[in-house]
Amino acid sequence: MNTPSELKYTKDHEWIKIEGNVATIGITDFAQGELGDIVYVDVDTVDDDLNGGDVFGSVEAVKTVSDLFLPIAGKVTQFNSDLEDQPELLNTDPYGDGWIIKLELADGADLSELLSAEEYQAIIG
């Protein structure tokens, strides 16, 4: 199971990469493996201000639909439009071309709930 150490993680199986006040967010390798073949990604929250824990979209796999939860508060600024035609990027490159959204962090966004790679590995076994 691939869990890059430079990223932070959530108990809901999202990853987050923070650069300045911009965060890139996607689902983990573990999550895509559990979901199976992803056929659709739905994000309709671009330009919305959301709180940590809010649903920002969903992914549809062959047998299930799963909500996507925002790791921290902020404004959704961009959706990875490549996923419209290639949702399978979540399966083939979850930490690279398969990123889902970019987020402008809210002032004072609480990062304390984010997990290190080691902490996340302990959760997923």
Backbone as XML, in Angstrom:
<?xml version="1.0"?>
<chain id="A" units="angstrom">
  <residue number="1" name="MET">
    <atom name="N" x="0.856" y="-1.183" z="0.000"/>
    <atom name="CA" x="0.000" y="0.000" z="0.000"/>
    <atom name="C" x="0.894" y="1.237" z="0.000"/>
  </residue>
  <residue number="2" name="ASN">
    <atom name="N" x="0.654" y="2.110" z="-0.956"/>
    <atom name="CA" x="1.452" y="3.313" z="-1.114"/>
    <atom name="C" x="0.900" y="4.429" z="-0.224"/>
  </residue>
  <residue number="3" name="THR">
    <atom name="N" x="1.738" y="4.956" z="0.671"/>
    <atom name="CA" x="1.349" y="6.050" z="1.567"/>
    <atom name="C" x="2.509" y="7.040" z="1.636"/>
  </residue>
  <residue number="4" name="PRO">
    <atom name="N" x="2.577" y="7.982" z="0.679"/>
    <atom name="CA" x="3.708" y="8.934" z="0.664"/>
    <atom name="C" x="3.834" y="9.705" z="1.982"/>
  </residue>
  <residue number="5" name="SER">
    <atom name="N" x="5.064" y="9.775" z="2.486"/>
    <atom name="CA" x="5.296" y="10.391" z="3.794"/>
    <atom name="C" x="5.149" y="11.906" z="3.779"/>
  </residue>
  <residue number="6" name="GLU">
    <atom name="N" x="5.232" y="12.542" z="2.603"/>
    <atom name="CA" x="5.139" y="14.004" z="2.552"/>
    <atom name="C" x="3.696" y="14.512" z="2.610"/>
  </residue>
  <residue number="7" name="LEU">
    <atom name="N" x="2.731" y="13.603" z="2.582"/>
    <atom name="CA" x="1.328" y="13.981" z="2.628"/>
    <atom name="C" x="0.757" y="13.773" z="4.019"/>
  </residue>
  <residue number="8" name="LYS">
    <atom name="N" x="-0.397" y="14.407" z="4.260"/>
    <atom name="CA" x="-1.175" y="14.172" z="5.470"/>
    <atom name="C" x="-2.436" y="13.415" z="5.061"/>
  </residue>
  <residue number="9" name="TYR">
    <atom name="N" x="-3.082" y="12.776" z="6.031"/>
    <atom name="CA" x="-4.194" y="11.883" z="5.740"/>
    <atom name="C" x="-5.341" y="12.104" z="6.720"/>
  </residue>
  <residue number="10" name="THR">
    <atom name="N" x="-6.522" y="11.575" z="6.346"/>
    <atom name="CA" x="-7.673" y="11.629" z="7.242"/>
    <atom name="C" x="-8.160" y="10.208" z="7.515"/>
  </residue>
  <residue number="11" name="LYS">
    <atom name="N" x="-8.956" y="10.075" z="8.561"/>
    <atom name="CA" x="-9.550" y="8.785" z="8.880"/>
    <atom name="C" x="-10.555" y="8.359" z="7.813"/>
  </residue>
  <residue number="12" name="ASP">
    <atom name="N" x="-11.010" y="9.318" z="6.997"/>
    <atom name="CA" x="-11.965" y="9.042" z="5.926"/>
    <atom name="C" x="-11.278" y="8.684" z="4.615"/>
  </residue>
  <residue number="13" name="HIS">
    <atom name="N" x="-9.952" y="8.508" z="4.650"/>
    <atom name="CA" x="-9.160" y="8.035" z="3.509"/>
    <atom name="C" x="-8.947" y="9.075" z="2.413"/>
  </residue>
  <residue number="14" name="GLU">
    <atom name="N" x="-8.926" y="10.351" z="2.819"/>
    <atom name="CA" x="-8.471" y="11.390" z="1.901"/>
    <atom name="C" x="-7.028" y="11.742" z="2.244"/>
  </residue>
  <residue number="15" name="TRP">
    <atom name="N" x="-6.285" y="12.212" z="1.233"/>
    <atom name="CA" x="-4.943" y="12.743" z="1.481"/>
    <atom name="C" x="-4.974" y="14.234" z="1.182"/>
  </residue>
  <residue number="16" name="ILE">
    <atom name="N" x="-4.026" y="14.957" z="1.769"/>
    <atom name="CA" x="-3.943" y="16.390" z="1.576"/>
    <atom name="C" x="-2.477" y="16.799" z="1.507"/>
  </residue>
  <residue number="17" name="LYS">
    <atom name="N" x="-2.174" y="17.650" z="0.548"/>
    <atom name="CA" x="-0.838" y="18.212" z="0.391"/>
    <atom name="C" x="-0.982" y="19.722" z="0.499"/>
  </residue>
  <residue number="18" name="ILE">
    <atom name="N" x="-0.347" y="20.295" z="1.512"/>
    <atom name="CA" x="-0.473" y="21.730" z="1.767"/>
    <atom name="C" x="0.781" y="22.442" z="1.291"/>
  </residue>
  <residue number="19" name="GLU">
    <atom name="N" x="0.576" y="23.443" z="0.424"/>
    <atom name="CA" x="1.661" y="24.283" z="-0.076"/>
    <atom name="C" x="1.231" y="25.728" z="0.091"/>
  </residue>
  <residue number="20" name="GLY">
    <atom name="N" x="1.824" y="26.402" z="1.097"/>
    <atom name="CA" x="1.388" y="27.762" z="1.408"/>
    <atom name="C" x="-0.023" y="27.712" z="1.953"/>
  </residue>
  <residue number="21" name="ASN">
    <atom name="N" x="-0.952" y="28.465" z="1.314"/>
    <atom name="CA" x="-2.341" y="28.417" z="1.778"/>
    <atom name="C" x="-3.236" y="27.669" z="0.781"/>
  </residue>
  <residue number="22" name="VAL">
    <atom name="N" x="-2.601" y="26.846" z="-0.065"/>
    <atom name="CA" x="-3.344" y="26.022" z="-1.020"/>
    <atom name="C" x="-3.123" y="24.549" z="-0.691"/>
  </residue>
  <residue number="23" name="ALA">
    <atom name="N" x="-4.218" y="23.812" z="-0.687"/>
    <atom name="CA" x="-4.151" y="22.376" z="-0.426"/>
    <atom name="C" x="-4.679" y="21.617" z="-1.634"/>
  </residue>
  <residue number="24" name="THR">
    <atom name="N" x="-3.997" y="20.547" z="-1.981"/>
    <atom name="CA" x="-4.469" y="19.615" z="-2.997"/>
    <atom name="C" x="-4.988" y="18.388" z="-2.258"/>
  </residue>
  <residue number="25" name="ILE">
    <atom name="N" x="-6.159" y="17.892" z="-2.692"/>
    <atom name="CA" x="-6.829" y="16.819" z="-1.959"/>
    <atom name="C" x="-7.245" y="15.711" z="-2.926"/>
  </residue>
  <residue number="26" name="GLY">
    <atom name="N" x="-7.080" y="14.468" z="-2.469"/>
    <atom name="CA" x="-7.518" y="13.315" z="-3.244"/>
    <atom name="C" x="-7.855" y="12.169" z="-2.311"/>
  </residue>
  <residue number="27" name="ILE">
    <atom name="N" x="-8.083" y="10.993" z="-2.895"/>
    <atom name="CA" x="-8.327" y="9.811" z="-2.069"/>
    <atom name="C" x="-7.067" y="8.962" z="-2.049"/>
  </residue>
  <residue number="28" name="THR">
    <atom name="N" x="-6.933" y="8.184" z="-0.995"/>
    <atom name="CA" x="-5.718" y="7.391" z="-0.805"/>
    <atom name="C" x="-5.720" y="6.133" z="-1.684"/>
  </residue>
  <residue number="29" name="ASP">
    <atom name="N" x="-4.540" y="5.567" z="-1.805"/>
    <atom name="CA" x="-4.372" y="4.305" z="-2.516"/>
    <atom name="C" x="-5.253" y="3.230" z="-1.877"/>
  </residue>
  <residue number="30" name="PHE">
    <atom name="N" x="-5.307" y="3.210" z="-0.552"/>
    <atom name="CA" x="-6.155" y="2.255" z="0.162"/>
    <atom name="C" x="-7.614" y="2.442" z="-0.245"/>
  </residue>
  <residue number="31" name="ALA">
    <atom name="N" x="-8.093" y="3.701" z="-0.274"/>
    <atom name="CA" x="-9.497" y="3.982" z="-0.605"/>
    <atom name="C" x="-9.839" y="3.516" z="-2.007"/>
  </residue>
  <residue number="32" name="GLN">
    <atom name="N" x="-8.977" y="3.844" z="-2.985"/>
    <atom name="CA" x="-9.300" y="3.443" z="-4.345"/>
    <atom name="C" x="-9.292" y="1.921" z="-4.477"/>
  </residue>
  <residue number="33" name="GLY">
    <atom name="N" x="-8.414" y="1.255" z="-3.726"/>
    <atom name="CA" x="-8.390" y="-0.201" z="-3.748"/>
    <atom name="C" x="-9.653" y="-0.817" z="-3.178"/>
  </residue>
  <residue number="34" name="GLU">
    <atom name="N" x="-10.181" y="-0.204" z="-2.120"/>
    <atom name="CA" x="-11.412" y="-0.679" z="-1.506"/>
    <atom name="C" x="-12.623" y="-0.431" z="-2.409"/>
  </residue>
  <residue number="35" name="LEU">
    <atom name="N" x="-12.620" y="0.713" z="-3.110"/>
    <atom name="CA" x="-13.745" y="1.070" z="-3.977"/>
    <atom name="C" x="-13.791" y="0.220" z="-5.243"/>
  </residue>
  <residue number="36" name="GLY">
    <atom name="N" x="-12.635" y="-0.129" z="-5.762"/>
    <atom name="CA" x="-12.587" y="-0.833" z="-7.040"/>
    <atom name="C" x="-12.554" y="0.167" z="-8.187"/>
  </residue>
  <residue number="37" name="ASP">
    <atom name="N" x="-12.972" y="-0.266" z="-9.358"/>
    <atom name="CA" x="-12.887" y="0.582" z="-10.551"/>
    <atom name="C" x="-13.804" y="1.789" z="-10.431"/>
  </residue>
  <residue number="38" name="ILE">
    <atom name="N" x="-13.211" y="2.975" z="-10.434"/>
    <atom name="CA" x="-13.964" y="4.219" z="-10.303"/>
    <atom name="C" x="-14.427" y="4.660" z="-11.687"/>
  </residue>
  <residue number="39" name="VAL">
    <atom name="N" x="-15.735" y="4.945" z="-11.798"/>
    <atom name="CA" x="-16.320" y="5.271" z="-13.098"/>
    <atom name="C" x="-16.808" y="6.709" z="-13.201"/>
  </residue>
  <residue number="40" name="TYR">
    <atom name="N" x="-16.899" y="7.433" z="-12.063"/>
    <atom name="CA" x="-17.406" y="8.805" z="-12.116"/>
    <atom name="C" x="-16.976" y="9.553" z="-10.857"/>
  </residue>
  <residue number="41" name="VAL">
    <atom name="N" x="-16.626" y="10.816" z="-11.029"/>
    <atom name="CA" x="-16.288" y="11.687" z="-9.904"/>
    <atom name="C" x="-17.192" y="12.908" z="-9.989"/>
  </residue>
  <residue number="42" name="ASP">
    <atom name="N" x="-17.900" y="13.214" z="-8.906"/>
    <atom name="CA" x="-18.843" y="14.328" z="-8.880"/>
    <atom name="C" x="-18.398" y="15.342" z="-7.831"/>
  </residue>
  <residue number="43" name="VAL">
    <atom name="N" x="-18.053" y="16.541" z="-8.286"/>
    <atom name="CA" x="-17.718" y="17.639" z="-7.380"/>
    <atom name="C" x="-18.468" y="18.872" z="-7.879"/>
  </residue>
  <residue number="44" name="ASP">
    <atom name="N" x="-19.408" y="19.361" z="-7.078"/>
    <atom name="CA" x="-20.160" y="20.556" z="-7.466"/>
    <atom name="C" x="-19.994" y="21.675" z="-6.437"/>
  </residue>
  <residue number="45" name="THR">
    <atom name="N" x="-18.848" y="21.670" z="-5.753"/>
    <atom name="CA" x="-18.617" y="22.624" z="-4.671"/>
    <atom name="C" x="-17.544" y="23.669" z="-5.007"/>
  </residue>
  <residue number="46" name="VAL">
    <atom name="N" x="-17.127" y="23.769" z="-6.282"/>
    <atom name="CA" x="-16.126" y="24.781" z="-6.646"/>
    <atom name="C" x="-16.697" y="26.161" z="-6.322"/>
  </residue>
  <residue number="47" name="ASP">
    <atom name="N" x="-15.868" y="26.998" z="-5.718"/>
    <atom name="CA" x="-16.201" y="28.355" z="-5.252"/>
    <atom name="C" x="-16.990" y="28.361" z="-3.947"/>
  </residue>
  <residue number="48" name="ASP">
    <atom name="N" x="-17.204" y="27.196" z="-3.341"/>
    <atom name="CA" x="-17.911" y="27.130" z="-2.058"/>
    <atom name="C" x="-16.921" y="27.176" z="-0.894"/>
  </residue>
  <residue number="49" name="ASP">
    <atom name="N" x="-17.311" y="27.871" z="0.181"/>
    <atom name="CA" x="-16.578" y="27.845" z="1.447"/>
    <atom name="C" x="-17.166" y="26.721" z="2.288"/>
  </residue>
  <residue number="50" name="LEU">
    <atom name="N" x="-16.315" y="25.785" z="2.678"/>
    <atom name="CA" x="-16.777" y="24.619" z="3.425"/>
    <atom name="C" x="-15.973" y="24.445" z="4.700"/>
  </residue>
  <residue number="51" name="ASN">
    <atom name="N" x="-16.555" y="23.742" z="5.656"/>
    <atom name="CA" x="-15.879" y="23.416" z="6.905"/>
    <atom name="C" x="-15.219" y="22.049" z="6.803"/>
  </residue>
  <residue number="52" name="GLY">
    <atom name="N" x="-14.214" y="21.827" z="7.631"/>
    <atom name="CA" x="-13.612" y="20.511" z="7.708"/>
    <atom name="C" x="-14.678" y="19.483" z="8.059"/>
  </residue>
  <residue number="53" name="GLY">
    <atom name="N" x="-14.680" y="18.362" z="7.364"/>
    <atom name="CA" x="-15.667" y="17.322" z="7.595"/>
    <atom name="C" x="-16.867" y="17.401" z="6.675"/>
  </residue>
  <residue number="54" name="ASP">
    <atom name="N" x="-17.058" y="18.536" z="5.978"/>
    <atom name="CA" x="-18.168" y="18.666" z="5.038"/>
    <atom name="C" x="-17.932" y="17.782" z="3.816"/>
  </residue>
  <residue number="55" name="VAL">
    <atom name="N" x="-19.017" y="17.344" z="3.202"/>
    <atom name="CA" x="-18.934" y="16.580" z="1.959"/>
    <atom name="C" x="-18.672" y="17.567" z="0.817"/>
  </residue>
  <residue number="56" name="PHE">
    <atom name="N" x="-17.619" y="17.285" z="0.029"/>
    <atom name="CA" x="-17.321" y="18.175" z="-1.102"/>
    <atom name="C" x="-17.596" y="17.520" z="-2.443"/>
  </residue>
  <residue number="57" name="GLY">
    <atom name="N" x="-17.968" y="16.253" z="-2.433"/>
    <atom name="CA" x="-18.265" y="15.547" z="-3.673"/>
    <atom name="C" x="-18.426" y="14.069" z="-3.396"/>
  </residue>
  <residue number="58" name="SER">
    <atom name="N" x="-18.404" y="13.288" z="-4.487"/>
    <atom name="CA" x="-18.519" y="11.841" z="-4.337"/>
    <atom name="C" x="-17.798" y="11.152" z="-5.486"/>
  </residue>
  <residue number="59" name="VAL">
    <atom name="N" x="-17.442" y="9.900" z="-5.244"/>
    <atom name="CA" x="-16.884" y="9.058" z="-6.291"/>
    <atom name="C" x="-17.803" y="7.856" z="-6.446"/>
  </residue>
  <residue number="60" name="GLU">
    <atom name="N" x="-18.003" y="7.476" z="-7.707"/>
    <atom name="CA" x="-18.842" y="6.333" z="-8.008"/>
    <atom name="C" x="-17.968" y="5.235" z="-8.586"/>
  </residue>
  <residue number="61" name="ALA">
    <atom name="N" x="-18.028" y="4.094" z="-7.940"/>
    <atom name="CA" x="-17.336" y="2.910" z="-8.439"/>
    <atom name="C" x="-18.387" y="1.977" z="-9.031"/>
  </residue>
  <residue number="62" name="VAL">
    <atom name="N" x="-17.951" y="0.870" z="-9.583"/>
    <atom name="CA" x="-18.874" y="-0.041" z="-10.253"/>
    <atom name="C" x="-20.008" y="-0.482" z="-9.316"/>
  </residue>
  <residue number="63" name="LYS">
    <atom name="N" x="-19.678" y="-0.722" z="-8.037"/>
    <atom name="CA" x="-20.681" y="-1.276" z="-7.124"/>
    <atom name="C" x="-21.122" y="-0.346" z="-6.003"/>
  </residue>
  <residue number="64" name="THR">
    <atom name="N" x="-20.551" y="0.875" z="-5.913"/>
    <atom name="CA" x="-20.880" y="1.730" z="-4.774"/>
    <atom name="C" x="-20.628" y="3.197" z="-5.085"/>
  </residue>
  <residue number="65" name="VAL">
    <atom name="N" x="-21.207" y="4.067" z="-4.279"/>
    <atom name="CA" x="-20.931" y="5.502" z="-4.319"/>
    <atom name="C" x="-20.435" y="5.892" z="-2.937"/>
  </residue>
  <residue number="66" name="SER">
    <atom name="N" x="-19.369" y="6.698" z="-2.899"/>
    <atom name="CA" x="-18.789" y="7.095" z="-1.625"/>
    <atom name="C" x="-18.638" y="8.609" z="-1.574"/>
  </residue>
  <residue number="67" name="ASP">
    <atom name="N" x="-19.061" y="9.210" z="-0.463"/>
    <atom name="CA" x="-18.889" y="10.648" z="-0.270"/>
    <atom name="C" x="-17.418" y="10.978" z="-0.041"/>
  </residue>
  <residue number="68" name="LEU">
    <atom name="N" x="-17.055" y="12.205" z="-0.431"/>
    <atom name="CA" x="-15.712" y="12.736" z="-0.195"/>
    <atom name="C" x="-15.818" y="13.817" z="0.872"/>
  </residue>
  <residue number="69" name="PHE">
    <atom name="N" x="-14.983" y="13.718" z="1.907"/>
    <atom name="CA" x="-15.046" y="14.640" z="3.033"/>
    <atom name="C" x="-13.852" y="15.581" z="3.018"/>
  </residue>
  <residue number="70" name="LEU">
    <atom name="N" x="-14.120" y="16.859" z="3.235"/>
    <atom name="CA" x="-13.060" y="17.861" z="3.248"/>
    <atom name="C" x="-12.237" y="17.725" z="4.524"/>
  </residue>
  <residue number="71" name="PRO">
    <atom name="N" x="-10.905" y="17.580" z="4.384"/>
    <atom name="CA" x="-10.072" y="17.408" z="5.584"/>
    <atom name="C" x="-10.014" y="18.648" z="6.476"/>
  </residue>
  <residue number="72" name="ILE">
    <atom name="N" x="-10.045" y="19.835" z="5.867"/>
    <atom name="CA" x="-9.931" y="21.084" z="6.621"/>
    <atom name="C" x="-10.794" y="22.152" z="5.957"/>
  </residue>
  <residue number="73" name="ALA">
    <atom name="N" x="-11.070" y="23.222" z="6.708"/>
    <atom name="CA" x="-11.926" y="24.295" z="6.203"/>
    <atom name="C" x="-11.220" y="25.110" z="5.123"/>
  </residue>
  <residue number="74" name="GLY">
    <atom name="N" x="-12.020" y="25.545" z="4.151"/>
    <atom name="CA" x="-11.482" y="26.398" z="3.109"/>
    <atom name="C" x="-12.456" y="26.564" z="1.964"/>
  </residue>
  <residue number="75" name="LYS">
    <atom name="N" x="-11.961" y="27.219" z="0.906"/>
    <atom name="CA" x="-12.764" y="27.475" z="-0.288"/>
    <atom name="C" x="-12.259" y="26.588" z="-1.421"/>
  </residue>
  <residue number="76" name="VAL">
    <atom name="N" x="-13.152" y="25.782" z="-1.973"/>
    <atom name="CA" x="-12.800" y="24.925" z="-3.104"/>
    <atom name="C" x="-12.573" y="25.826" z="-4.318"/>
  </residue>
  <residue number="77" name="THR">
    <atom name="N" x="-11.350" y="25.800" z="-4.854"/>
    <atom name="CA" x="-11.008" y="26.700" z="-5.957"/>
    <atom name="C" x="-10.896" y="25.999" z="-7.303"/>
  </residue>
  <residue number="78" name="GLN">
    <atom name="N" x="-10.704" y="24.683" z="-7.293"/>
    <atom name="CA" x="-10.488" y="23.999" z="-8.570"/>
    <atom name="C" x="-10.855" y="22.530" z="-8.453"/>
  </residue>
  <residue number="79" name="PHE">
    <atom name="N" x="-11.462" y="22.008" z="-9.522"/>
    <atom name="CA" x="-11.725" y="20.582" z="-9.669"/>
    <atom name="C" x="-10.828" y="20.073" z="-10.789"/>
  </residue>
  <residue number="80" name="ASN">
    <atom name="N" x="-10.262" y="18.905" z="-10.607"/>
    <atom name="CA" x="-9.393" y="18.304" z="-11.613"/>
    <atom name="C" x="-10.269" y="17.856" z="-12.789"/>
  </residue>
  <residue number="81" name="SER">
    <atom name="N" x="-10.367" y="18.688" z="-13.821"/>
    <atom name="CA" x="-11.257" y="18.402" z="-14.942"/>
    <atom name="C" x="-10.848" y="17.159" z="-15.732"/>
  </residue>
  <residue number="82" name="ASP">
    <atom name="N" x="-9.596" y="16.709" z="-15.574"/>
    <atom name="CA" x="-9.173" y="15.466" z="-16.233"/>
    <atom name="C" x="-10.015" y="14.276" z="-15.774"/>
  </residue>
  <residue number="83" name="LEU">
    <atom name="N" x="-10.570" y="14.374" z="-14.564"/>
    <atom name="CA" x="-11.354" y="13.269" z="-14.020"/>
    <atom name="C" x="-12.709" y="13.118" z="-14.707"/>
  </residue>
  <residue number="84" name="GLU">
    <atom name="N" x="-13.161" y="14.166" z="-15.420"/>
    <atom name="CA" x="-14.433" y="14.062" z="-16.130"/>
    <atom name="C" x="-14.364" y="12.991" z="-17.209"/>
  </residue>
  <residue number="85" name="ASP">
    <atom name="N" x="-13.255" y="12.933" z="-17.931"/>
    <atom name="CA" x="-13.086" y="11.960" z="-19.006"/>
    <atom name="C" x="-12.273" y="10.744" z="-18.577"/>
  </residue>
  <residue number="86" name="GLN">
    <atom name="N" x="-11.532" y="10.871" z="-17.462"/>
    <atom name="CA" x="-10.664" y="9.791" z="-17.012"/>
    <atom name="C" x="-10.790" y="9.568" z="-15.500"/>
  </residue>
  <residue number="87" name="PRO">
    <atom name="N" x="-11.974" y="9.172" z="-15.016"/>
    <atom name="CA" x="-12.124" y="8.953" z="-13.570"/>
    <atom name="C" x="-11.197" y="7.848" z="-13.053"/>
  </residue>
  <residue number="88" name="GLU">
    <atom name="N" x="-10.741" y="6.981" z="-13.965"/>
    <atom name="CA" x="-9.853" y="5.891" z="-13.568"/>
    <atom name="C" x="-8.495" y="6.388" z="-13.086"/>
  </residue>
  <residue number="89" name="LEU">
    <atom name="N" x="-8.189" y="7.684" z="-13.280"/>
    <atom name="CA" x="-6.948" y="8.243" z="-12.742"/>
    <atom name="C" x="-6.889" y="8.082" z="-11.228"/>
  </residue>
  <residue number="90" name="LEU">
    <atom name="N" x="-8.051" y="8.031" z="-10.573"/>
    <atom name="CA" x="-8.076" y="7.797" z="-9.124"/>
    <atom name="C" x="-7.537" y="6.411" z="-8.799"/>
  </residue>
  <residue number="91" name="ASN">
    <atom name="N" x="-7.735" y="5.464" z="-9.698"/>
    <atom name="CA" x="-7.219" y="4.110" z="-9.492"/>
    <atom name="C" x="-5.749" y="4.003" z="-9.882"/>
  </residue>
  <residue number="92" name="THR">
    <atom name="N" x="-5.364" y="4.615" z="-10.996"/>
    <atom name="CA" x="-4.024" y="4.411" z="-11.534"/>
    <atom name="C" x="-2.974" y="5.353" z="-10.940"/>
  </residue>
  <residue number="93" name="ASP">
    <atom name="N" x="-3.382" y="6.539" z="-10.491"/>
    <atom name="CA" x="-2.414" y="7.527" z="-9.980"/>
    <atom name="C" x="-3.056" y="8.401" z="-8.903"/>
  </residue>
  <residue number="94" name="PRO">
    <atom name="N" x="-3.488" y="7.792" z="-7.770"/>
    <atom name="CA" x="-4.251" y="8.555" z="-6.774"/>
    <atom name="C" x="-3.499" y="9.732" z="-6.160"/>
  </residue>
  <residue number="95" name="TYR">
    <atom name="N" x="-2.165" y="9.676" z="-6.121"/>
    <atom name="CA" x="-1.401" y="10.765" z="-5.497"/>
    <atom name="C" x="-0.822" y="11.737" z="-6.522"/>
  </residue>
  <residue number="96" name="GLY">
    <atom name="N" x="-1.060" y="11.497" z="-7.794"/>
    <atom name="CA" x="-0.509" y="12.350" z="-8.847"/>
    <atom name="C" x="-1.624" y="12.944" z="-9.679"/>
  </residue>
  <residue number="97" name="ASP">
    <atom name="N" x="-1.763" y="12.432" z="-10.910"/>
    <atom name="CA" x="-2.771" y="12.962" z="-11.829"/>
    <atom name="C" x="-4.195" y="12.736" z="-11.347"/>
  </residue>
  <residue number="98" name="GLY">
    <atom name="N" x="-4.380" y="11.890" z="-10.337"/>
    <atom name="CA" x="-5.708" y="11.606" z="-9.811"/>
    <atom name="C" x="-6.141" y="12.497" z="-8.657"/>
  </residue>
  <residue number="99" name="TRP">
    <atom name="N" x="-5.465" y="13.634" z="-8.454"/>
    <atom name="CA" x="-5.937" y="14.559" z="-7.410"/>
    <atom name="C" x="-7.357" y="15.007" z="-7.770"/>
  </residue>
  <residue number="100" name="ILE">
    <atom name="N" x="-8.125" y="15.432" z="-6.759"/>
    <atom name="CA" x="-9.534" y="15.749" z="-7.012"/>
    <atom name="C" x="-9.802" y="17.250" z="-6.974"/>
  </residue>
  <residue number="101" name="ILE">
    <atom name="N" x="-9.404" y="17.935" z="-5.889"/>
    <atom name="CA" x="-9.668" y="19.375" z="-5.793"/>
    <atom name="C" x="-8.453" y="20.113" z="-5.255"/>
  </residue>
  <residue number="102" name="LYS">
    <atom name="N" x="-8.487" y="21.430" z="-5.474"/>
    <atom name="CA" x="-7.580" y="22.344" z="-4.802"/>
    <atom name="C" x="-8.431" y="23.234" z="-3.917"/>
  </residue>
  <residue number="103" name="LEU">
    <atom name="N" x="-7.852" y="23.581" z="-2.776"/>
    <atom name="CA" x="-8.574" y="24.296" z="-1.728"/>
    <atom name="C" x="-7.734" y="25.458" z="-1.236"/>
  </residue>
  <residue number="104" name="GLU">
    <atom name="N" x="-8.356" y="26.622" z="-1.103"/>
    <atom name="CA" x="-7.698" y="27.755" z="-0.442"/>
    <atom name="C" x="-8.047" y="27.655" z="1.038"/>
  </residue>
  <residue number="105" name="LEU">
    <atom name="N" x="-7.021" y="27.465" z="1.866"/>
    <atom name="CA" x="-7.253" y="27.244" z="3.291"/>
    <atom name="C" x="-7.933" y="28.442" z="3.942"/>
  </residue>
  <residue number="106" name="ALA">
    <atom name="N" x="-8.858" y="28.148" z="4.831"/>
    <atom name="CA" x="-9.486" y="29.194" z="5.628"/>
    <atom name="C" x="-8.475" y="29.713" z="6.646"/>
  </residue>
  <residue number="107" name="ASP">
    <atom name="N" x="-8.609" y="30.979" z="7.035"/>
    <atom name="CA" x="-7.750" y="31.518" z="8.087"/>
    <atom name="C" x="-7.929" y="30.683" z="9.343"/>
  </residue>
  <residue number="108" name="GLY">
    <atom name="N" x="-6.827" y="30.256" z="9.919"/>
    <atom name="CA" x="-6.885" y="29.478" z="11.146"/>
    <atom name="C" x="-7.416" y="28.071" z="10.954"/>
  </residue>
  <residue number="109" name="ALA">
    <atom name="N" x="-7.311" y="27.533" z="9.744"/>
    <atom name="CA" x="-7.785" y="26.165" z="9.491"/>
    <atom name="C" x="-7.101" y="25.205" z="10.468"/>
  </residue>
  <residue number="110" name="ASP">
    <atom name="N" x="-7.877" y="24.315" z="11.045"/>
    <atom name="CA" x="-7.385" y="23.383" z="12.060"/>
    <atom name="C" x="-6.743" y="22.167" z="11.399"/>
  </residue>
  <residue number="111" name="LEU">
    <atom name="N" x="-5.423" y="22.078" z="11.544"/>
    <atom name="CA" x="-4.685" y="20.963" z="10.959"/>
    <atom name="C" x="-4.458" y="19.836" z="11.959"/>
  </residue>
  <residue number="112" name="SER">
    <atom name="N" x="-4.939" y="20.000" z="13.177"/>
    <atom name="CA" x="-4.605" y="19.061" z="14.252"/>
    <atom name="C" x="-5.188" y="17.663" z="14.045"/>
  </residue>
  <residue number="113" name="GLU">
    <atom name="N" x="-6.259" y="17.534" z="13.263"/>
    <atom name="CA" x="-6.882" y="16.227" z="13.049"/>
    <atom name="C" x="-6.208" y="15.435" z="11.922"/>
  </residue>
  <residue number="114" name="LEU">
    <atom name="N" x="-5.313" y="16.071" z="11.160"/>
    <atom name="CA" x="-4.652" y="15.389" z="10.059"/>
    <atom name="C" x="-3.652" y="14.365" z="10.588"/>
  </residue>
  <residue number="115" name="LEU">
    <atom name="N" x="-3.529" y="13.262" z="9.883"/>
    <atom name="CA" x="-2.669" y="12.173" z="10.305"/>
    <atom name="C" x="-1.386" y="12.136" z="9.487"/>
  </residue>
  <residue number="116" name="SER">
    <atom name="N" x="-0.309" y="11.710" z="10.109"/>
    <atom name="CA" x="0.930" y="11.454" z="9.377"/>
    <atom name="C" x="0.760" y="10.146" z="8.606"/>
  </residue>
  <residue number="117" name="ALA">
    <atom name="N" x="1.679" y="9.858" z="7.695"/>
    <atom name="CA" x="1.641" y="8.597" z="6.947"/>
    <atom name="C" x="1.673" y="7.409" z="7.904"/>
  </residue>
  <residue number="118" name="GLU">
    <atom name="N" x="2.492" y="7.500" z="8.948"/>
    <atom name="CA" x="2.608" y="6.406" z="9.903"/>
    <atom name="C" x="1.303" y="6.202" z="10.677"/>
  </residue>
  <residue number="119" name="GLU">
    <atom name="N" x="0.672" y="7.308" z="11.088"/>
    <atom name="CA" x="-0.595" y="7.211" z="11.823"/>
    <atom name="C" x="-1.684" y="6.619" z="10.930"/>
  </residue>
  <residue number="120" name="TYR">
    <atom name="N" x="-1.694" y="7.034" z="9.672"/>
    <atom name="CA" x="-2.694" y="6.506" z="8.742"/>
    <atom name="C" x="-2.470" y="5.014" z="8.492"/>
  </residue>
  <residue number="121" name="GLN">
    <atom name="N" x="-1.214" y="4.626" z="8.322"/>
    <atom name="CA" x="-0.891" y="3.207" z="8.125"/>
    <atom name="C" x="-1.385" y="2.364" z="9.299"/>
  </residue>
  <residue number="122" name="ALA">
    <atom name="N" x="-1.262" y="2.906" z="10.506"/>
    <atom name="CA" x="-1.719" y="2.176" z="11.692"/>
    <atom name="C" x="-3.225" y="1.953" z="11.651"/>
  </residue>
  <residue number="123" name="ILE">
    <atom name="N" x="-3.973" y="2.911" z="11.107"/>
    <atom name="CA" x="-5.427" y="2.790" z="11.026"/>
    <atom name="C" x="-5.844" y="1.733" z="10.010"/>
  </residue>
  <residue number="124" name="ILE">
    <atom name="N" x="-5.186" y="1.724" z="8.856"/>
    <atom name="CA" x="-5.609" y="0.800" z="7.797"/>
    <atom name="C" x="-4.984" y="-0.582" z="7.930"/>
  </residue>
  <residue number="125" name="GLY">
    <atom name="N" x="-4.034" y="-0.692" z="8.860"/>
    <atom name="CA" x="-3.430" y="-1.982" z="9.119"/>
    <atom name="C" x="-2.319" y="-2.265" z="8.149"/>
  </residue>
</chain>
